Amino acid sequence: MDTRRLPYLVELARLGSMRAVADVTGTSTSVVSQQIAALAREVGATLVEPDGRRVRLTPAGHRLAEHGIDLLAAIDAAVEDLDPGAEPSGTVRVAGFATAIRRSLMPIVAEFATRHPGVRLTFREHEPTEALGLLEADAVDLALVYDYDLAPSAVPIPASAHVGEVLWEARWGLGVPDDGSPAPSADTSPGVLAAYADREWIGNSRNSADEEVLRLLASTAGFVPRMTHEADSLDLVDDLVVAGLGVGLLPHDRPVAPGVRVLDLPDPLVRLRCRPVTRRGRSSWPPLAAVLRTLR
């Protein structure tokens, strides 16, 4: 089997059409079709079948595409490991949410440039789903994503990705107007939320994890939050809270905006976790490995 044909099958499994595969590989649909047909002859199995005017993978095609992800990653790792002692050199493309870029990457930029002058870092601010899409398309090398311990499945991880260990955690609470009223006396997180059951609520416009956490805690407290507003910017969440338009999740370790207070959510705790995600087999690439070591 010529492994150089595997990327065409792997991309077809990801994108779903010969035309899309041709676009991302810079070739034509006839070349894609020929490569997959040759691969089918080499493995002795039917890999695609007609589906109207298009094609779809057979069960054998799906299985081989899954193996292909691992095989291609292993080939990449083998090539990269030929000279593990070489000084890292190249561009590492990073996509991540704003807090991760500010907290994890910006503090190391100057030191990293001095230690590894041959490595260039580029940053793109994206929420986890967007960053993982770029990683799957091989448009970035590293994605910094987050989830909450109460909503760990909110962000689907691509089959081609490897999730690293947690880099850091941050506790979140409930952002409410600082209007002088006493804080709820509840000693549980659902109890704190229940004190604001009649308010409107603020979710995240680019990630459903915040809303999942709020709905989970609210259901335990016996109410359904009215998710009226959506905001990706924490500064905008502050503005909405100050204006009395809603309440929502805010981090404890961020300076409190005038007119906002962040109530403790004591039990269960709400913790945001930041993790690095790479494509399988790529973490040993010297420039990326240097970035990961520094982040840890």
N, C-alpha and C positions, 0 to 999 in steps of 0.2 A: 504494500500500500504506500503510495506517494503521499507523505504527510503534507506536502505543499498544497494538496487539494482540500485538505480539511477546513481551512478558513472559510471557503465558499459554503460548505455545509453548515458550519457553526453560525455564520452570518444569516443563512437562510432560516435557520431555526429561530434566530433572534428577531429578524425583520419581517419574515413571512412572504417575501416576494423576490423573484429573480431581478426585477428592475431595481429594487432597493439595494440588493446585494451588489449589483453592477455599479450603482452610484457610489457606495462606500468603498469599493475596491478599485474604482477607477478603470473599469473595463466595460464589456458589453454583456447583454443578457445571453447572447449565444456562447460567449466564453464561459460564463457561469454555468450554463446548462451542460456544456461539453465537459467541464471539470467534474461536475457532480456525476454525470453519466460515466466518466472514466473511473471515478472513485467507486461507483456501484459495481462496475465490472471487476475491479480489483478485489473488492471484499465479497463478491458473489451474492449480493443481496439487493433487493429493490429499495431505494432510499427515498424516492419521491413518487407521487401519484397525482393524476389530474384532479383538479378541484375547480370545476367550471372552466373559466379561461385562464386560471392560474394553476399552481401546483401546491401540494402540501407534503410534509414529511410523513413517511410511513412510520410505524412503530420502530422498525429497524433503523430508519433514518434518525429518529429522535434519540435512540440509544447511542448510535455512533456519534451524533453531535455532542451528547453529554460526555462521552469518552474523549471527543476531540478537544473539548475545553481543557481537560486535564493533560492531554498529550501535548498540546501547544504550549501550555504553561510550563510543562516539564522541559520542553525543548528550549524555551526562553531562559529558564533557570540554568540549564546546562551551559548555554552559551555565556551567560553572565558570570557563571562560576569559574570560567576558564582562567580569569585573572582577578581573583578576589582581592589581591593586595594592591591593585592599581589605585592611584588617586582618583576619587570620584570626579566625573566630568560629565556635564550634560544639563538639560533643563528638566526640572521637576515641576509638573503642572498640578496645582492643588485647587480643589474646589471644596468649599466648606461654608458653614453658617457663620455669620458675622462675629459672634462671640468667640467661636473657636479660633478664627483667624486673629482676632485681637488678643486673646488670652494665651494661645498656644504658639502662634507663629511670629507675631510682631516682636515679642520680647527676645527671640533668638536670631532675628535676621542679621543683625550686625556681627554677632559672634560667629554665626554660621558662615557668613561671607569671608571672614578672616580665616576660619579653620579650613574651609573648603572653597577656595576661590574659583575652582573650575565648575562649580554647581550654581546654576541660576534658578531662582524660585519665581514662579508666576502664580498669582492668586485670582480666583474667581469666587465671588460671594454667591452662594446658592443654598437653598434649603436641602435637607437630606435626599428627598426623592429626586430632585433636580441633579444634585451632585452624583448620585448613584447612576442616573441615566447617562451622564457624561462619562463616568468611569466605564460603564458597560460598552459605550460606543468608542472607547479608547481615546477619548478627547482629553482626559486628564489621567494622571498617574496615581493620585491620592485623593480620597474623599474623606473629609472630616464630618461625621454625622452625629446625630444625637437621638436618643429616645428617653422615655421616662421609665423608671423601674415598674411603675404601675401600668404602663402601656408599651411593653417591649416589642410587640409585633406590629407597631403602627407603620414602620417603614420596611417594605419587602426588600430583601437583599438578593441581588442577581446571582444566578448559579455560578457565574464566572468570577465572583468576588470572594475575597478572604477578609474576615472581620478580625481586627486586632483587639488587644486587651484595652480595657477602659483607661483613658488618659487622665481624666478627672471627673469629678461629680460636683454638682451644685444643688443646694436645696432651694426649692421654690415655695412661695407662699401665695396668699390671696391678696391682690392689690385692691384696696378700697379707698374711698375718700377719707382724708384726714380732717374730719369735720368736728372733732372734739367729742364725739359720742363714744361711750365705753366700748371696749373690745368685747366680743362674745365670750362668755365664760365657759364655753364648751371645751372639753379636753380631748376631743377627737376631731380629725379633719372633716368628716361628714357633718359633725355638729357645727363647726365653724361655717361651712358652706350653707347649712340650713338657715343660719341667721340672715342670709342674703337671698333666700329662695325667691322672694318677690321682685328681685332686681333683674335688670337685663344683664347679659353676660357677653364677654369678649373672647372670641376664639382667634386662632392663627389662620391667616388667609392662604398660607402656603404649606401648612403641615397640619394634619388632623390630630396629632398626638396630644396637643393641649386640650382639644375638645374631648378626646377620649378619656383623659384623666378626669376632667370636670364632670363628665357624664357618669363615670364610674363612681366617683365619690358622692355625687348628687343622688344617684339611684340608691346608694346605701342609706342616704338620709331621707329617702322617700319622696323626692321631687325630681322634676325634669327641668333643667335650666333652659331659659329662653336665650338661645345663642343668637343674639341680634346683630352683633358687630364682629368683624374680622379684621385683624391688623397684624402685619408681620413685624413692624417696627415697635420696639418696646417704648420708645418715646411717644409714639402715637397711642399706645395703651395707656400711658400716663395721662395724656391729654384727655382721653375719653373718660378715665376715672375721675379726674379733677372736674370735668364738666358735668359729672353726675349721670353720665350716659350708660355706665355699666361697670362691672367688676370683672377681674380676670387674673390669671396666673402671672406672677412676676418673680424674678429671682431675688433671694435674700442678699446676695453678695454684690449687688449693684447699688450705687448711691440712690437714695430715695428722692424722688422729685418733690418739690414743694406741693403740698396739697394731697399727697399720696402717702399711705402707710401700707406696709406689707405685713399682713397677719400671719402668724405661725400656723402651719398645718402639722400638728404634732403626731397624729396617729391615724392612718399610716403616713409616714413621711413621703413627700413628693420630691424625688431626686432626678435631676436631668443628668444623663451620662454621655460623655463625649468619647467616641471611638474612631480610630483610623481604619479605613477600608481601602484595600488595594486589589488589583486583579490577581488571580491565582498565579503563583510562580514569579511574580514581579518584585516581591519585597526584598529579594536578594540582589537586585540591580544596584550597584554601588551607590549612585547618587540618591536613589530613593531610600536605600538602607541607611545612609548617613542622616537623612532627614528624620526617619523613624527613630533612630537611636537618640537623636537630639530631642525629639518630642518626648520620649520616655524619660 
